Amino acid sequence: MEVRTDMYNTNPDGSKDYLSVGQAPVPTIYAFFALGYVAFLAAWLYLTLYHNRLSAHRIHHLMSCLLLARMLYCISAAEDQHYIRVAGSSHGWDVMFYLFQLVKGVILFAVIALIGTGWSFLKPFLQDKEKKVLMVVIPLQVAANIAAAVVGETGQYLQAWVTWNQIFLFVDVACCCAVLFPVVWSMRSLRESSKTDGKAARTLAKLTLFRQFYVVVIGYLYFTRIIVYALKTITNYKYRWVSVAAEEVATMAFYMFMFYMFKPAERNSSSRVLRGDT
């Protein structure tokens, strides 16, 4: 037989709210950060395409695509949660949500890996081992997002739900580990060159920058994969939105740090260091 069950809260005006109490602020949170990324993207495009277009590298345009993907992800997430709240169904916005979740995930890990290798900053090409990292990270991200979509759209009644959940966790952790290798390789190369290069001070400045980037990447991945998960499991059901807000705040802070440290500004000390300017 077929059974339909509606679970909803009742608003003061008598309308139905299909989101749980803890999820009620989520559409507003995503909408707020969508506006934040609109402003972020506008400022970044002004910086890269207008004010410093001559000093912009290809990696900076890829970073623009990352901001665009993150903005569209927040918009689709806000619409998805909004329609679930008012109608109990996402009306197709879940497709856009998972699509942009995939796109922003792939671009984010690609940007971290490319910055870690020094592509467009330290060198205009990628070595074979660095290409292999990208060839591993991108398919893993696709697999992780497919698993996340299956886990998100089904419940524990699905026979293979536990398996899909384990696949998602495994490939996500594998991506986080693989994306750190290029940063470590760049740090090792800079450390070795500082011993033989006549411009030791400049090389050490590059090494310091990559060390900071390495620490921040580890902190971001640790927070969004472990701390956010812990918040989802230990917080009261009324405050389930806190994990969403914490993840978005951490992501915005990480983006701001990464984009600031590697912005294409002639007077930016980190950019001068990476390009080897005097």
C-alpha positions in Angstrom: 0.0 0.0 0.0 1.0 3.6 -0.3 1.0 5.9 2.7 1.6 9.7 2.7 2.6 11.4 6.0 2.9 15.1 6.5 5.1 16.4 9.3 5.0 20.1 9.9 4.8 22.9 12.5 2.1 25.5 12.6 3.0 29.2 12.3 1.1 31.8 14.3 -0.9 32.7 11.1 -2.0 29.1 10.7 0.3 28.3 7.8 2.4 25.1 7.7 6.1 25.1 8.2 7.6 21.8 7.0 11.1 22.6 8.3 11.9 21.4 11.8 12.5 24.0 14.5 16.2 23.6 14.3 16.3 24.0 10.5 13.9 27.1 10.4 16.7 29.7 10.2 18.7 27.8 7.5 17.1 29.5 4.5 17.9 32.9 5.9 21.5 31.9 6.7 22.1 30.7 3.1 20.4 33.8 1.7 22.6 36.0 3.9 25.8 34.3 2.7 24.6 34.4 -0.9 24.5 38.2 -0.7 27.9 38.1 1.0 29.4 36.2 -1.9 27.8 38.5 -4.4 29.6 41.4 -2.8 32.8 39.3 -2.5 32.7 38.3 -6.2 32.0 42.0 -7.3 35.0 43.2 -5.2 37.2 40.4 -6.5 36.3 41.0 -10.2 37.0 44.7 -9.7 40.4 43.8 -8.3 41.4 41.1 -10.9 39.7 42.3 -14.1 39.9 46.1 -13.8 42.3 47.4 -11.2 45.1 44.8 -11.5 44.2 43.0 -14.7 47.8 43.1 -16.0 49.2 41.3 -13.0 46.4 38.7 -12.8 47.3 35.1 -13.4 45.1 32.2 -14.7 44.7 31.0 -11.2 42.9 34.2 -10.3 40.3 33.6 -13.0 39.8 30.1 -11.6 39.3 31.7 -8.2 36.6 33.9 -9.7 34.8 30.8 -10.9 35.1 29.4 -7.3 33.3 32.4 -5.9 30.6 32.2 -8.6 30.0 28.5 -7.8 29.9 29.2 -4.1 27.4 32.0 -4.6 25.1 29.9 -6.8 25.4 27.1 -4.3 24.2 29.3 -1.5 21.3 30.7 -3.7 20.2 27.2 -4.6 20.5 26.0 -1.0 18.4 28.9 0.2 15.7 28.3 -2.4 15.8 24.5 -1.7 15.2 25.1 2.0 12.6 27.8 1.4 10.4 25.6 -0.8 10.7 22.7 1.6 9.5 25.1 4.3 6.4 26.3 2.5 5.5 23.3 0.4 7.3 20.3 1.8 9.1 19.8 -1.5 12.1 21.4 -3.0 10.4 21.8 -6.5 13.5 20.8 -8.3 15.9 23.1 -6.4 17.5 20.1 -4.9 18.9 19.2 -8.4 20.5 22.7 -8.6 21.7 22.4 -5.0 23.6 19.1 -5.6 24.9 20.3 -9.0 26.5 23.5 -7.6 27.6 21.5 -4.5 29.6 19.3 -7.0 30.9 22.2 -9.0 32.1 24.3 -6.0 33.7 21.2 -4.4 35.7 20.3 -7.5 36.8 23.9 -8.1 37.7 24.4 -4.4 40.0 21.4 -4.2 41.5 22.2 -7.6 42.3 25.8 -6.5 43.9 24.6 -3.2 46.0 22.0 -5.1 47.0 24.5 -7.8 47.9 27.2 -5.3 49.8 24.6 -3.3 51.9 23.7 -6.4 52.7 27.3 -7.0 51.0 27.1 -10.5 50.9 30.6 -12.1 52.8 32.0 -9.1 56.1 30.1 -8.8 55.9 28.3 -12.2 53.7 28.3 -15.3 53.4 24.6 -15.6 52.6 21.5 -13.6 54.9 18.5 -13.1 53.7 15.0 -13.7 53.2 14.2 -10.0 51.1 17.3 -9.5 48.9 16.4 -12.5 48.4 13.0 -11.0 47.1 14.7 -7.8 44.5 16.6 -9.7 43.6 13.4 -11.6 42.9 11.8 -8.2 41.3 14.7 -6.4 38.7 15.6 -9.1 37.2 12.1 -9.5 37.2 11.7 -5.7 35.3 14.9 -5.4 32.7 13.7 -8.0 32.3 10.4 -6.1 32.0 12.2 -2.8 29.3 14.5 -4.0 27.4 11.6 -5.6 27.5 9.8 -2.3 26.5 13.0 -0.5 23.4 13.3 -2.8 22.4 9.7 -2.1 22.8 10.1 1.7 21.0 13.5 1.6 18.0 12.4 -0.5 17.4 9.0 1.3 17.0 8.0 4.8 18.2 5.1 6.9 15.5 2.9 5.5 17.6 2.5 2.3 19.4 -0.8 2.5 22.7 0.6 1.2 22.4 3.9 3.2 25.3 2.9 5.6 27.5 1.9 2.7 26.9 5.2 0.9 27.6 7.1 4.1 30.9 5.3 4.5 31.8 6.0 0.9 31.2 9.7 1.4 33.3 9.9 4.5 36.1 7.9 3.0 36.5 9.8 -0.3 36.1 13.1 1.5 38.9 12.3 3.9 41.0 11.0 0.9 40.5 14.3 -0.9 41.5 16.3 2.1 44.7 14.2 2.4 45.6 14.3 -1.3 45.2 18.0 -1.7 47.8 18.7 1.0 50.6 16.9 -0.9 51.2 19.7 -3.4 51.6 22.2 -0.6 54.1 19.9 1.2 56.1 19.5 -2.1 56.3 23.2 -2.6 57.4 23.8 0.9 60.1 21.1 0.5 61.3 22.6 -2.7 61.5 26.1 -1.3 63.3 24.8 1.8 65.9 23.1 -0.4 66.3 26.1 -2.7 66.8 28.4 0.3 70.1 26.6 1.0 71.5 27.1 -2.4 69.7 30.2 -3.8 71.5 33.5 -3.5 68.2 35.2 -2.8 67.7 33.2 0.5 65.6 35.9 2.2 63.1 36.0 -0.7 62.9 32.2 -0.8 62.3 32.1 3.0 59.5 34.6 2.6 57.8 32.3 0.0 58.3 29.4 2.4 56.6 31.3 5.2 53.7 32.1 3.0 53.2 28.5 2.0 53.5 27.4 5.6 50.7 29.8 6.6 48.6 28.5 3.7 49.3 24.9 4.8 48.2 25.5 8.4 45.1 27.4 7.4 44.0 24.7 4.9 44.5 22.0 7.6 42.5 24.1 10.1 39.7 24.7 7.6 39.4 21.0 6.6 39.6 19.9 10.2 36.9 22.4 11.3 34.4 21.7 8.4 34.9 17.9 8.5 35.1 17.2 12.3 33.9 20.2 14.3 30.8 20.8 12.1 29.9 17.1 12.2 30.3 17.2 16.0 28.0 20.2 16.2 25.4 18.3 14.2 25.4 15.4 16.6 25.8 17.0 20.0 23.6 20.2 19.7 20.0 20.3 20.8 17.5 19.8 18.0 16.4 23.4 18.4 19.9 24.5 17.4 20.7 22.3 14.4 21.1 25.5 12.3 24.3 26.3 14.3 26.3 23.7 12.4 25.2 25.3 9.0 26.1 28.8 10.2 29.5 27.6 11.6 30.4 25.9 8.3 29.5 29.0 6.3 31.3 31.4 8.6 34.5 29.2 8.4 34.2 28.9 4.6 33.9 32.6 4.2 36.8 33.3 6.5 39.0 30.7 4.6 38.1 32.2 1.3 38.9 35.7 2.5 42.3 34.6 3.8 43.1 32.7 0.6 42.0 35.4 -1.7 43.8 38.1 0.3 47.1 36.2 0.5 47.1 35.5 -3.2 45.4 38.5 -4.7 47.0 40.0 -7.9 48.0 43.3 -6.4 51.2 44.9 -7.5 51.7 46.4 -4.0 50.8 43.2 -2.2 53.9 41.9 -0.5 52.8 38.2 -0.8 52.2 38.7 -4.6 55.6 40.3 -5.0 57.2 37.5 -3.1 55.5 34.8 -5.2 56.4 36.5 -8.5 59.9 37.2 -7.4 59.6 41.0 -7.9 62.2 43.3 -6.3 
